[in-house]
Every structure is written in C-alpha cells, then in structure tokens.
Amino acid sequence: MTESKVSYIPLEIWLIIIKYLQPQDVLNSASTCRDWYKPLTNQILWQEVYKAILPEYATDHFCITDMVKNVKRLDINLLDGSEPTYLHCWPESFKQRTVYLQHIIHVQSKAVKALRENTQTFEKDIKAPILDMVRIKEMEDSAKSALPIDLVIFMYYFAHHLPVIQPETMEEGILPLASGEQFETTYDWLKLYDKFNVRRYMRSRPRTPAYRLQKVSPATMKYMLQFNFAPFAQVDEYECDDVRAGLSVMLSKNNEPPADLPPYAATEGYEINLEKTVNSIGKVFFIYSQYCGYMVQYLAESFTDYLMQYTGTALKYGEVPQYEEAGVADLHVDLPRDQSPRTSILLPQPIDCWDISSYFPTYFTQEHNTISHFSWKKLHFKNVE
C-alpha cells in the first residue's frame, strides 16, 4: 500500500494546524485513518492541545481521584490486528489527559445547561469569569496543593454560568458553587479555606478539654491533622453562634492511615467519617464547625459527582432549595443513587447508553432544616456505637 502524503507532514506543521482546531476536532482527526492516527499520537502535539484547554495552568498540576487514576487507558492501537497496549501511568500521556478533560467538559456542560434551562435559580445574564488561571494559581499556592482537575475545569469554564439570584437576607441564601462573595478575591477564599480545616479548629480551641479527645488515639489524631480541604461552597455561617458549614474537596492523599483507624471518630468534640477519608483525594465532604465540635461527612466521589447531586436536586424541586425550603438538606447529605453504569461519572462511560441523569439521586429527604440549626449534641451518626 502506498504511504499517504500525510505521513510526510513534519511535526512543526502539525503544531500550526492544531492551533486552528478544537481539542475534540484533533481527537476526531486521529480516528480518521491510520495515516492520520500515527502522526497524531505524538505527545509533543498533545501537550499543546492539553495546554489549549487550560491555558497557563501548570502541566504538572493534574490532581485526580485514585479511582480515576487506576483506570486502564490506551497507549497505542497499531490498527494491524495486534493487541492494543495500555499505559502503566496514563496521566503521563497528554492525549489521555485531553480525553479525560473532554469528558469532564461534556458532563459539566450538560449539567450547567440543565440547571439554566430548567430552574429559576440563576441569573439570566452570564457574568464575566472571575476565576481565571491567575486566581486559581493563587488558591493552589494558598492551599499548598493542586486542586482536583475537574474542579479547576468547573471554576475556569462554568462557575460564572451559575450566578445564583440571592434573596435580600444573605443568611437565608441559596447555595452557589465556586461563586459568590467568598470567591470574589483570593483573600476571601482563603478565609473560607481556613474556616473548614481541622488544623484551624484545633488552633482556635487550644484549651479543648482532654475528655473530648480521649476516644481518639494519638495516631488517629495525627492522621486527622493532615487533612487538607479546599472549600467550593459555604452552606451557612452564623458568627454569633460560631457556626460554619460548607462543602469541600479533599486535597491530601491520606494513603497511610494508622492501623487502629476506626470507621468513625465519635467523641464529644469530633464526628468524622474516617473510613471515607482514606485515599480520598478529590472526594467531596460536608464540614460543620461549631464552638463545641467539628464534623466531617462524606458526600461524593468527586466535585463532578456532587454536581450531579446538585443538579438532580435542583431539577427535583424546580430550583436550588434555599433556607428552610423543602429539600435544602438534600444539598449536603449523602443521597443514594443507582450505582450503574459506574460508581463515578468521571470513569469511562458505556458508549451511547448513559446520560448524566443516570447519576442523579434516586431518593430525596425533602427536609426543610439546615444543618446549622441542628444542636451538636443531637447530631446522630450511623455506625457509631
């Protein structure tokens, strides 16, 4: 077979060509035929495509969940009947990174479109983005960690599409995602970041009575103190009662838990879902901090999985529920859903037989109460003896 002239196009020309194409166009071009596939496997080329999706974002910042990291990804398919080879560490492949980012963008865009078209919660006019790469870098520098890449995608591409219409009384407000006054400046976000981390809670309460911690081993306490949470939403804040509640993604790996780590840390001072914190980078947790206690509860496998819960809840009620409305608790409790087709929507999906609605909750509490009105001593946690 005569070799196509396409195979003689030098890399320098391909790098010029892809500047005029969208990432999905390059992926589609690579699937055209073997003569196009071969030059379009070059990692230098795909690095430029990846950088076009997240311009000026550090390429060594690629934070993903362990579940996603452990998925096999294709290295190269020789198209001659040979068995395809798979990458040992697929995040090192800029092509596979691009495939993954395109999946995130597809999923999040579907959710944003559903929220804007089917609810009355969001402003009609789309605001200009406030979270550019400079701001995102400042947030990562402050947290001393890369943010999960799906949260970065949302903040850069979609957060400004969902500005909520807040009521006049802000303490009765609607829950926004990566937007609102807490994200207007890096300083405002850093204050929010500081509020929900266990290290801050300990620093602000140096005289915590020893009996509150007597059920927690020193190894477990050391493990807890390494938690690093990045907030993306504040549920409530009542300064008079020293009550704060919000949603955060885990930034620390937590891959070396102590041997005696209990499923829950349940003392008078703490209620932490420890079982879900192991290998939990990128997972979403609800954090509740009060003068007499600190609570961490698991919500979702990733920010994008939580976005599915947020979207499903809004579609259920016709709006994002606000203070003391039916369903407001459904925004910050772990709601059940059908586990098919995958545990997380960030995993590779079956072709042409799934939709984001497959990841919406299948049960809603319809509770009116917000967590900030609960009494700490009345909080009940399952699996705590």
C-alpha positions in Angstrom: 0.0 0.0 0.0 1.4 3.4 -0.9 2.0 5.6 2.1 -0.1 8.7 2.3 1.5 12.1 1.9 0.0 13.0 5.3 2.7 10.9 6.9 5.4 13.3 5.5 3.9 16.4 7.2 6.5 17.5 9.8 5.6 18.0 13.4 6.2 21.7 13.1 3.3 21.9 10.6 1.0 19.8 12.7 1.6 22.2 15.6 0.5 25.0 13.4 -2.6 23.1 12.2 -3.9 22.2 15.7 -3.9 25.8 16.7 -7.0 26.2 14.4 -8.8 23.1 15.8 -10.7 22.4 18.9 -9.4 19.5 21.1 -12.4 17.3 20.0 -11.5 18.0 16.4 -8.0 16.7 17.0 -9.4 13.6 18.7 -11.8 13.1 15.8 -9.0 13.6 13.2 -6.9 10.9 14.9 -9.7 8.5 14.4 -10.0 9.2 10.6 -7.5 6.6 9.4 -4.1 5.0 10.2 -2.2 7.7 8.2 -3.7 10.4 10.4 -3.6 8.3 13.6 0.2 7.8 13.5 1.3 11.4 13.5 -1.5 12.4 15.9 0.0 10.1 18.6 2.9 12.5 19.2 3.0 13.6 22.8 4.5 17.0 22.0 1.5 17.7 19.9 -1.0 16.6 22.5 0.8 18.6 25.2 -0.1 21.7 23.2 -3.7 20.5 22.8 -3.9 20.0 26.6 -2.4 23.4 27.3 -5.0 25.0 25.0 -7.8 23.6 27.2 -6.2 25.0 30.4 -4.0 27.9 29.2 -1.3 29.0 31.7 -2.2 26.2 34.0 0.8 24.2 35.3 1.0 20.9 33.4 2.4 19.2 36.5 -0.8 20.1 38.4 -3.0 17.2 37.4 -4.9 16.1 40.6 -7.3 13.2 40.1 -9.1 10.7 42.3 -7.5 7.3 43.0 -10.5 5.7 41.4 -9.9 7.5 38.1 -6.1 7.1 38.3 -6.5 3.3 38.5 -8.4 3.0 35.2 -6.6 1.5 32.3 -6.0 3.9 29.4 -4.9 3.1 25.8 -1.3 3.7 24.8 -1.4 2.9 21.1 -3.5 0.7 18.8 -1.4 -0.4 15.9 -4.5 -1.0 13.7 -3.0 -4.1 12.2 -4.8 -6.7 14.3 -2.2 -6.6 17.1 -3.5 -6.3 20.7 -3.6 -2.7 21.9 -1.1 -1.7 24.6 -2.2 0.2 27.8 -0.3 2.8 29.7 1.2 1.9 33.1 0.6 5.5 34.3 -1.9 7.1 31.9 -1.8 10.6 33.5 1.7 11.0 31.9 0.0 10.8 28.5 -1.2 14.3 27.3 -3.5 12.6 24.8 -5.2 10.6 27.6 -5.3 13.7 29.8 -7.1 15.5 26.9 -9.6 12.7 26.5 -10.3 12.9 30.2 -10.7 16.7 30.2 -13.1 16.5 27.3 -15.2 14.0 29.2 -15.3 16.4 32.2 -16.3 19.3 30.0 -19.0 17.3 28.3 -20.5 16.2 31.6 -20.3 19.6 33.3 -21.7 21.5 30.3 -24.7 19.1 30.3 -25.3 19.8 34.0 -25.0 23.6 33.6 -27.3 23.6 30.6 -29.9 21.6 32.5 -29.7 24.0 35.5 -30.0 27.1 33.5 -32.9 25.8 31.3 -35.0 24.1 33.9 -34.7 26.2 37.1 -35.3 29.8 38.1 -32.3 29.9 40.5 -29.7 31.5 38.3 -29.4 35.0 36.8 -30.4 35.3 33.1 -27.2 37.1 32.1 -24.0 35.2 32.3 -21.4 37.1 34.2 -17.8 37.5 33.2 -15.5 34.9 34.7 -13.8 35.9 38.0 -11.8 32.7 38.4 -9.0 32.9 35.8 -5.8 30.9 35.9 -4.1 33.6 38.0 -6.7 33.3 40.7 -6.7 29.5 40.6 -2.9 29.5 41.0 -3.2 31.8 44.0 -5.7 29.5 45.5 -3.5 26.5 45.0 -0.5 28.3 46.4 -2.5 29.2 49.5 -3.6 25.6 49.9 -0.1 24.3 49.1 -1.7 21.8 46.8 -3.1 21.4 43.3 -6.9 21.5 43.1 -8.7 18.5 41.6 -8.7 19.0 37.9 -12.4 18.6 37.5 -12.9 21.5 40.0 -10.4 23.5 38.0 -12.4 22.9 34.8 -15.6 24.0 36.5 -14.1 27.1 38.0 -12.5 28.2 34.7 -15.3 27.3 32.3 -18.6 27.1 34.1 -18.8 28.7 37.6 -19.7 32.1 36.1 -22.6 30.5 34.2 -24.4 29.7 37.5 -24.6 33.0 39.4 -27.5 32.5 41.8 -30.2 35.1 42.5 -29.7 35.6 46.2 -32.5 36.8 48.5 -32.0 40.1 50.4 -31.3 38.2 53.6 -28.0 36.5 52.9 -28.2 34.0 55.8 -31.2 32.6 54.1 -29.3 32.4 50.8 -29.1 29.8 48.0 -26.0 27.6 47.8 -23.7 28.7 44.9 -20.9 26.6 43.6 -17.5 28.2 43.3 -19.0 31.6 43.1 -20.4 34.3 45.3 -18.7 36.7 47.7 -16.4 34.0 49.1 -14.8 33.7 45.6 -14.5 37.4 44.7 -10.9 37.6 45.8 -8.2 35.1 46.8 -8.2 36.6 50.3 -12.0 35.9 50.7 -11.5 32.3 49.6 -8.5 31.9 51.9 -10.7 32.9 54.9 -13.2 30.3 53.8 -10.4 27.7 53.4 -9.1 28.4 56.9 -12.5 28.1 58.5 -13.1 24.5 57.5 -9.8 22.8 58.1 -9.3 20.8 61.3 -5.9 22.4 62.0 -7.6 25.7 62.2 -10.3 24.3 64.5 -7.6 23.0 66.9 -5.6 26.3 66.8 -8.7 28.3 67.7 -9.5 26.0 70.6 -6.2 25.3 72.4 -8.0 24.6 75.7 -10.2 21.8 74.3 -10.8 19.5 77.3 -8.9 16.3 77.2 -12.0 14.2 77.8 -13.4 15.2 74.4 -10.4 13.5 72.7 -9.9 10.5 75.0 -11.5 8.1 72.5 -9.2 9.2 69.7 -5.8 7.6 69.6 -2.7 9.8 69.1 -2.1 8.1 65.7 -5.7 8.9 64.6 -5.4 12.5 65.8 -2.1 12.8 63.8 -3.9 11.4 60.8 -6.8 13.8 61.1 -4.4 16.8 61.4 -3.1 16.1 57.9 -6.4 16.7 56.3 -6.4 19.5 53.7 -9.8 20.6 52.5 -10.5 23.1 49.6 -14.0 24.7 50.0 -16.1 25.3 47.0 -19.4 26.3 48.7 -20.5 27.7 52.1 -23.8 26.5 53.3 -24.3 28.7 56.4 -22.4 30.9 58.7 -23.6 32.3 62.0 -20.9 34.3 63.7 -22.9 34.8 66.9 -23.1 31.0 67.4 -19.6 30.3 65.9 -21.3 28.0 63.4 -19.9 27.3 60.0 -20.9 24.7 57.4 -19.7 24.1 53.9 -18.7 21.8 51.1 -15.0 21.0 50.3 -12.9 18.6 48.3 -10.1 16.7 49.9 -6.6 17.7 48.8 -4.5 15.4 51.0 -3.8 11.8 49.8 -4.4 10.2 53.2 -2.9 6.9 51.9 -1.2 5.9 55.1 -3.9 5.5 57.7 -2.9 4.2 61.2 -3.6 0.5 61.8 -6.1 1.4 64.6 -8.1 3.9 62.4 -11.8 3.5 63.3 -14.6 3.9 60.8 -15.8 6.9 62.7 -14.2 9.2 65.2 -17.1 9.9 67.6 -16.2 11.9 70.6 -17.9 14.9 72.2 -15.5 17.1 70.2 -15.5 15.4 66.8 -17.6 13.4 64.4 -15.6 12.4 61.4 -16.4 9.8 58.8 -12.8 8.4 58.8 -13.4 5.4 56.7 -14.2 7.6 53.7 -11.1 9.8 54.2 -8.6 7.0 53.3 -7.2 7.5 49.8 -9.8 10.3 49.4 -8.0 12.9 47.3 -10.7 14.7 45.2 -13.6 13.4 47.2 -16.3 15.8 48.5 -17.1 16.2 52.2 -19.6 18.2 54.2 -17.9 20.1 57.0 -19.7 21.5 60.0 -17.8 23.5 62.6 -19.3 24.8 65.9 -17.7 26.1 69.1 -18.1 22.7 70.7 -17.4 20.3 67.8 -16.2 19.6 64.3 -17.9 17.2 61.9 -16.7 15.8 58.5 -19.2 13.7 56.5 -18.6 12.1 53.1 -20.8 13.3 50.2 -19.5 12.3 46.7 -16.6 10.6 44.9 -15.6 13.9 43.2 -16.7 17.5 42.7 -18.4 16.5 39.4 -20.3 13.7 41.1 -21.5 16.2 43.6 -22.5 18.5 40.7 -24.8 15.6 39.6 -26.4 15.6 43.1 -26.8 19.4 43.0 -28.3 19.3 39.5 -30.6 16.4 40.3 -31.8 18.1 43.5 -32.5 21.4 41.6 -34.4 19.5 38.9 -36.4 17.6 41.5 -37.6 20.8 43.2 -37.6 23.2 40.2 -34.9 25.3 41.9 -31.9 25.0 44.1 -33.6 24.8 47.6 -32.8 27.6 50.0 -33.0 28.2 53.7 -36.0 26.3 55.3 -37.4 25.2 52.0 -38.2 21.5 51.2 -35.1 19.7 50.1 -32.4 22.1 51.4 -30.9 19.3 53.3 -30.5 17.3 50.1 -27.7 19.6 49.1 -25.4 18.5 52.0 -26.3 14.9 52.8 -25.1 11.7 51.1 -28.1 10.8 48.9 -28.4 7.3 47.4 -28.4 6.8 43.6 -28.4 3.9 41.2 -24.9 2.6 41.1 -25.0 1.8 37.3 -23.4 2.3 35.0 -20.3 3.4 37.1 -19.5 4.4 40.7 -18.3 7.8 39.5 -19.3 9.8 36.5 -15.6 10.6 35.9 -14.9 7.0 35.0 -15.1 6.0 31.3 -18.7 5.5 30.3 -20.5 2.9 28.1 -20.9 4.2 24.6 -24.3 5.7 23.7 -26.2 4.2 26.7 -25.8 6.7 29.5 -26.7 10.2 30.4 -26.0 12.5 33.3 -29.4 11.7 34.7 -28.0 8.2 35.4 -26.1 9.8 38.2 -28.9 11.9 39.8 -30.1 10.8 43.3 -32.9 8.2 43.4 -34.1 9.4 46.8 -34.6 12.8 48.4 -35.1 13.6 52.0 -37.3 16.7 51.4 -36.0 18.0 54.7 -36.6 21.8 55.5 -33.9 22.1 58.2 -30.4 23.4 57.5 -27.6 21.7 59.3 -26.6 25.0 61.1 -29.8 24.8 63.1 -29.0 21.3 64.5 -27.8 21.1 68.0 -24.3 19.5 68.2 -25.3 17.1 70.9 -28.4 16.0 69.0 -26.5 15.1 65.8 -26.8 11.4 65.1 -24.2 9.5 63.1 -24.7 6.0 61.7 -22.3 3.2 62.7 -21.3 5.0 65.9 -21.7 2.7 68.9 
